[in-house]
Amino acid sequence: MDGIESKVMKNPHPKTHKLFMAAQFSFRILAIVTTLAAAWTMFTSKQSVVVYGIAVDARYSYSSAFKFFAFANLIACIFSVLSLFLVFVLGRKGSDATNFFYMFLHDLVMMTLVMAACAAATAIGYVGRYGNSHTGWMAICDNFAKFCDRVTVSVVLSYLSFIFYLFLTIISASKSRQTQV
């Protein structure tokens, strides 16, 4: 029993707490910025071209995967703004590990949502860029280069936000295991 109690941090050093809070704020702000930029880039990506005398549009709203991607990033951004305020409140009053467990659950759900959005957009983006000869789907990025480039930028930004949420999940899990007296 003494071995378990010795592993639990009773009174964290003030520098450790400040470093933890700085990491929380930094990663949350970076996650907010990247998810907002990914959603905005996807929402504004559209292109019109004339192919064989016919005007053809490419928009994110024509693909359910791209719609899911854009709205998932927007939802993650909004909830991360709310969690930023919560971390600010928790950090000031020196809250217990239970509250950080709830932050861990929040970060885990946001990371999973962004990961699912990235997977959906990557799959459709791959088909858009390279096509699929087995199913007869043609690549469209030869004709819609601007649209495809914007979608690529959006997906890369979202993968960055996934990494930030992964770090937040690890940090929150670590903090939720510690108890304060």
Residue frames relative to the residue before (quaternion, step in Angstrom):
aa qw qx qy qz dx dy dz
M 1.0000 0.0000 0.0000 0.0000 0.00 0.00 0.00
D 0.6299 0.5397 -0.3423 0.4414 3.57 1.04 -0.72
G 0.6119 0.5697 -0.3456 0.4262 3.58 1.09 -0.67
I 0.6564 0.5001 -0.3094 0.4724 3.57 1.03 -0.77
E 0.6803 0.4971 -0.2966 0.4495 3.57 0.91 -0.90
S 0.6488 0.5233 -0.3341 0.4400 3.58 1.05 -0.65
K 0.6414 0.5285 -0.3288 0.4486 3.60 1.17 -0.46
V 0.6369 0.5181 -0.3247 0.4697 3.58 1.20 -0.46
M 0.3733 -0.7353 0.5239 0.2136 3.53 -0.82 1.02
K 0.2935 -0.7858 0.5210 0.1582 3.58 -0.58 1.17
N 0.8020 0.0151 0.0295 0.5964 3.58 0.73 -1.01
P 0.2425 -0.7915 0.5385 0.1574 3.59 -0.18 1.17
H 0.5628 -0.5969 0.4614 0.3377 3.50 -1.15 0.68
P 0.5692 -0.6206 0.4016 0.3600 3.64 -0.93 0.78
K 0.6289 0.5302 -0.3465 0.4509 3.60 1.04 -0.67
T 0.6272 0.5338 -0.3319 0.4599 3.57 1.05 -0.76
H 0.6567 0.5009 -0.3083 0.4720 3.56 0.98 -0.85
K 0.6530 0.5015 -0.3179 0.4702 3.61 0.96 -0.79
L 0.6418 0.5118 -0.3209 0.4724 3.58 1.01 -0.79
F 0.6316 0.5264 -0.3224 0.4690 3.57 1.01 -0.82
M 0.6831 0.4809 -0.2908 0.4663 3.58 0.86 -0.93
A 0.6327 0.5220 -0.3320 0.4658 3.60 1.01 -0.75
A 0.6513 0.4992 -0.3135 0.4778 3.59 0.99 -0.81
Q 0.6292 0.5343 -0.3292 0.4585 3.59 0.98 -0.82
F 0.6867 0.4761 -0.2871 0.4684 3.58 0.81 -1.00
S 0.6721 0.5150 -0.3076 0.4341 3.58 0.85 -0.96
F 0.7098 0.4508 -0.2728 0.4676 3.57 0.77 -1.00
R 0.6391 0.5133 -0.3395 0.4614 3.61 1.01 -0.67
I 0.6526 0.4929 -0.3210 0.4777 3.59 0.94 -0.79
L 0.6502 0.4999 -0.3205 0.4739 3.60 0.96 -0.81
A 0.6451 0.5069 -0.3241 0.4709 3.60 1.00 -0.76
I 0.6338 0.5252 -0.3293 0.4626 3.59 1.00 -0.80
V 0.6814 0.4959 -0.2907 0.4531 3.56 0.84 -0.98
T 0.7135 0.4555 -0.2808 0.4523 3.60 0.80 -0.92
T 0.6587 0.4840 -0.3356 0.4683 3.62 0.96 -0.68
L 0.6405 0.5110 -0.3286 0.4697 3.58 1.02 -0.75
A 0.6608 0.4983 -0.3056 0.4708 3.59 0.96 -0.84
A 0.6446 0.5120 -0.3250 0.4655 3.61 1.00 -0.79
A 0.6707 0.4850 -0.3048 0.4713 3.58 0.92 -0.87
W 0.6622 0.5083 -0.3101 0.4549 3.59 0.90 -0.91
T 0.6522 0.5113 -0.3173 0.4609 3.58 0.93 -0.85
M 0.6722 0.4808 -0.3019 0.4753 3.57 0.96 -0.81
F 0.6525 0.5214 -0.3237 0.4445 3.61 0.93 -0.85
T 0.7554 0.3875 -0.2064 0.4865 3.60 1.02 -0.73
S 0.5257 0.6355 -0.4252 0.3728 3.60 1.20 0.09
K 0.2875 0.7112 -0.5987 0.2303 3.52 -0.70 1.18
Q 0.0057 0.7854 -0.6187 0.0202 3.52 -1.19 0.55
S 0.1566 -0.7615 0.6233 0.0841 3.54 -1.12 0.78
V 0.0213 0.7806 -0.6236 0.0376 3.53 -0.96 0.91
V 0.3724 -0.6818 0.5754 0.2556 3.53 -1.31 0.32
V 0.0289 -0.7896 0.6116 -0.0411 3.55 -0.64 1.20
Y 0.8364 -0.0839 -0.0043 0.5416 3.56 -0.61 1.20
G 0.7261 -0.4585 0.2298 0.4580 3.55 0.99 0.89
I 0.6440 0.4800 -0.3188 0.5032 3.59 1.29 0.12
A 0.3798 -0.7130 0.5424 0.2305 3.58 -0.88 0.95
V 0.0367 -0.7986 0.5995 -0.0382 3.56 -0.75 1.13
D 0.2261 -0.7749 0.5799 0.1101 3.57 -1.00 0.90
A 0.1152 -0.7274 0.6676 0.1093 3.51 -1.30 0.52
R 0.0841 0.7810 -0.6077 0.1167 3.56 -0.72 1.15
Y 0.6020 -0.5623 0.4192 0.3817 3.53 -1.21 0.52
S 0.6569 0.5566 -0.3134 0.4005 3.60 1.03 -0.78
Y 0.5743 0.5866 -0.3881 0.4188 3.61 1.22 -0.13
S 0.7255 0.3569 -0.2196 0.5460 3.58 1.26 -0.24
S 0.4255 -0.7087 0.4964 0.2650 3.58 -0.75 0.98
A 0.6137 0.5436 -0.3519 0.4516 3.60 1.09 -0.61
F 0.6693 0.4779 -0.3031 0.4814 3.59 0.98 -0.79
K 0.6124 0.5260 -0.3521 0.4736 3.61 1.07 -0.64
F 0.6397 0.5134 -0.3174 0.4760 3.57 0.95 -0.88
F 0.6395 0.5380 -0.3146 0.4501 3.57 0.95 -0.91
A 0.6953 0.4803 -0.2829 0.4538 3.58 0.78 -1.01
F 0.7152 0.4427 -0.2671 0.4703 3.59 0.83 -0.92
A 0.6097 0.5368 -0.3599 0.4589 3.61 1.05 -0.60
N 0.6537 0.4923 -0.3160 0.4801 3.58 0.98 -0.77
L 0.6406 0.5185 -0.3232 0.4651 3.57 1.01 -0.76
I 0.6496 0.5052 -0.3111 0.4753 3.60 0.96 -0.83
A 0.6486 0.5070 -0.3188 0.4697 3.58 0.95 -0.85
C 0.6309 0.5334 -0.3285 0.4577 3.58 1.02 -0.76
I 0.6787 0.4953 -0.2920 0.4568 3.58 0.83 -0.98
F 0.6958 0.4558 -0.2875 0.4748 3.59 0.85 -0.89
S 0.6271 0.5268 -0.3459 0.4578 3.59 1.09 -0.53
V 0.5943 0.5325 -0.3630 0.4811 3.58 1.11 -0.58
L 0.6555 0.4996 -0.3081 0.4752 3.58 0.96 -0.85
S 0.6780 0.4848 -0.3021 0.4627 3.58 0.94 -0.82
L 0.5680 0.5813 -0.3869 0.4356 3.59 1.15 -0.50
F 0.6536 0.4897 -0.3041 0.4904 3.57 1.00 -0.82
L 0.6460 0.5236 -0.3210 0.4533 3.58 1.01 -0.79
V 0.6451 0.5055 -0.3167 0.4775 3.59 0.97 -0.80
F 0.6144 0.5426 -0.3447 0.4575 3.56 1.05 -0.72
V 0.6731 0.4781 -0.2898 0.4841 3.59 0.95 -0.88
L 0.6694 0.4967 -0.3063 0.4597 3.60 0.90 -0.89
G 0.6645 0.5241 -0.3033 0.4380 3.56 0.99 -0.78
R 0.6670 0.5156 -0.3064 0.4420 3.57 1.02 -0.70
K 0.7829 0.3384 -0.1993 0.4825 3.58 0.88 -0.81
G 0.4491 -0.7223 0.4439 0.2821 3.60 1.21 0.20
S 0.0251 0.8700 -0.4888 0.0601 3.52 0.81 1.08
D 0.5653 -0.6052 0.4414 0.3454 3.57 -1.28 0.31
A 0.7200 -0.4745 0.3091 0.4011 3.54 -1.35 0.21
T 0.5640 0.6132 -0.3917 0.3904 3.61 1.11 -0.51
N 0.6591 0.4986 -0.3129 0.4680 3.58 0.96 -0.80
F 0.6581 0.4846 -0.3168 0.4813 3.57 1.05 -0.66
F 0.5594 0.5673 -0.3939 0.4584 3.59 1.18 -0.38
Y 0.6449 0.5038 -0.3182 0.4787 3.58 1.02 -0.78
M 0.6244 0.5117 -0.3376 0.4841 3.59 1.08 -0.65
F 0.6064 0.5471 -0.3433 0.4639 3.57 1.09 -0.72
L 0.6595 0.4979 -0.3101 0.4701 3.59 0.91 -0.90
H 0.6295 0.5306 -0.3269 0.4640 3.59 0.99 -0.83
D 0.6880 0.4822 -0.2842 0.4620 3.57 0.82 -1.01
L 0.6338 0.5321 -0.3247 0.4580 3.58 1.04 -0.75
V 0.6643 0.4887 -0.3037 0.4771 3.60 0.94 -0.86
M 0.6592 0.4980 -0.3149 0.4673 3.62 0.93 -0.84
M 0.6400 0.5163 -0.3279 0.4651 3.59 0.99 -0.80
T 0.6669 0.4994 -0.3014 0.4638 3.59 0.95 -0.86
L 0.6373 0.5253 -0.3226 0.4625 3.59 1.01 -0.80
V 0.6834 0.4693 -0.2886 0.4790 3.59 0.87 -0.91
M 0.6310 0.5302 -0.3375 0.4548 3.58 1.02 -0.75
A 0.6541 0.5027 -0.3106 0.4722 3.59 0.97 -0.82
A 0.6440 0.5165 -0.3166 0.4672 3.57 1.02 -0.81
C 0.6465 0.5134 -0.3160 0.4675 3.58 0.97 -0.84
A 0.6537 0.5159 -0.3178 0.4532 3.58 0.95 -0.85
A 0.6636 0.5008 -0.3107 0.4608 3.60 0.91 -0.86
A 0.6935 0.4714 -0.2822 0.4661 3.58 0.85 -0.94
T 0.6325 0.5276 -0.3369 0.4562 3.58 1.03 -0.72
A 0.6500 0.5233 -0.3210 0.4478 3.59 0.93 -0.85
I 0.7022 0.4377 -0.2726 0.4910 3.58 0.85 -0.94
G 0.6261 0.5423 -0.3345 0.4495 3.58 1.05 -0.71
Y 0.6281 0.5317 -0.3287 0.4633 3.55 1.05 -0.76
V 0.6606 0.4873 -0.3048 0.4830 3.57 0.94 -0.87
G 0.6495 0.5194 -0.3181 0.4552 3.59 1.01 -0.77
R 0.7015 0.4623 -0.2725 0.4691 3.57 1.00 -0.77
Y 0.8277 0.2372 -0.0924 0.5001 3.59 0.84 -0.97
G 0.4017 -0.7167 0.4813 0.3055 3.60 1.19 -0.32
N 0.2415 -0.7298 0.6098 0.1926 3.54 -1.34 -0.22
S 0.2920 -0.8070 0.4907 0.1509 3.55 -0.20 1.29
H 0.6124 0.5734 -0.3522 0.4150 3.61 1.12 -0.57
T 0.7627 0.3267 -0.1907 0.5246 3.58 1.07 -0.65
G 0.5281 -0.6615 0.3910 0.3614 3.57 1.27 -0.07
W 0.4558 0.6680 -0.4651 0.3601 3.61 1.21 0.35
M 0.2799 -0.7772 0.5457 0.1409 3.54 -0.76 1.08
A 0.5200 -0.6025 0.5014 0.3394 3.53 -1.21 0.55
I 0.2289 -0.7979 0.5440 0.1226 3.60 -0.89 0.89
C 0.5405 0.6632 -0.3978 0.3312 3.58 1.18 -0.33
D 0.5223 0.6004 -0.4269 0.4295 3.60 1.21 -0.20
N 0.7497 0.3758 -0.1993 0.5069 3.59 1.05 -0.75
F 0.7728 0.2742 -0.1328 0.5568 3.59 1.13 -0.65
A 0.0032 0.8562 -0.5159 0.0267 3.57 0.73 1.06
K 0.6518 0.5165 -0.3214 0.4529 3.61 0.93 -0.86
F 0.6483 0.5143 -0.3056 0.4709 3.58 0.93 -0.89
C 0.6893 0.4840 -0.2831 0.4588 3.59 0.84 -0.96
D 0.6334 0.5245 -0.3340 0.4607 3.59 1.03 -0.72
R 0.6608 0.4950 -0.3087 0.4722 3.60 0.97 -0.80
V 0.6321 0.5114 -0.3316 0.4785 3.58 1.02 -0.73
T 0.6346 0.5301 -0.3254 0.4587 3.59 0.99 -0.79
V 0.6455 0.5063 -0.3148 0.4774 3.59 0.95 -0.87
S 0.6512 0.5228 -0.3099 0.4546 3.57 0.95 -0.86
V 0.6722 0.4880 -0.2981 0.4703 3.59 0.91 -0.86
V 0.6328 0.5210 -0.3333 0.4658 3.61 0.99 -0.76
L 0.6423 0.5088 -0.3191 0.4762 3.60 0.97 -0.82
S 0.6619 0.5009 -0.3099 0.4637 3.57 0.98 -0.77
Y 0.6205 0.5150 -0.3474 0.4786 3.61 1.04 -0.64
L 0.6096 0.5290 -0.3502 0.4753 3.59 1.06 -0.64
S 0.6580 0.4915 -0.3152 0.4756 3.58 0.94 -0.83
F 0.5881 0.5575 -0.3647 0.4586 3.60 1.09 -0.63
I 0.6540 0.5023 -0.3112 0.4723 3.59 0.95 -0.84
F 0.6442 0.5103 -0.3234 0.4690 3.59 0.99 -0.79
Y 0.6589 0.4881 -0.3107 0.4806 3.60 0.97 -0.78
L 0.5968 0.5472 -0.3612 0.4626 3.59 1.09 -0.62
F 0.6580 0.4926 -0.3042 0.4815 3.60 0.92 -0.88
L 0.6493 0.5134 -0.3175 0.4626 3.60 0.97 -0.83
T 0.6339 0.5294 -0.3272 0.4592 3.57 1.01 -0.78
I 0.6621 0.4967 -0.3007 0.4738 3.57 0.94 -0.87
I 0.6648 0.4988 -0.3044 0.4654 3.59 0.91 -0.90
S 0.6787 0.4874 -0.2951 0.4634 3.59 0.89 -0.90
A 0.6280 0.5226 -0.3383 0.4669 3.59 1.02 -0.74
S 0.6516 0.5158 -0.3129 0.4598 3.55 0.96 -0.85
K 0.6862 0.4794 -0.2820 0.4688 3.59 0.90 -0.91
S 0.6531 0.5227 -0.3310 0.4367 3.62 1.00 -0.69
R 0.6275 0.5346 -0.3352 0.4562 3.60 1.19 -0.39
Q 0.6496 0.5038 -0.3201 0.4709 3.58 1.20 -0.39
T 0.2107 -0.7543 0.6063 0.1380 3.53 -1.13 0.64
Q 0.2253 -0.7566 0.5985 0.1363 3.50 -1.16 0.62
V 0.3193 -0.7561 0.5445 0.1729 3.52 -0.97 0.85
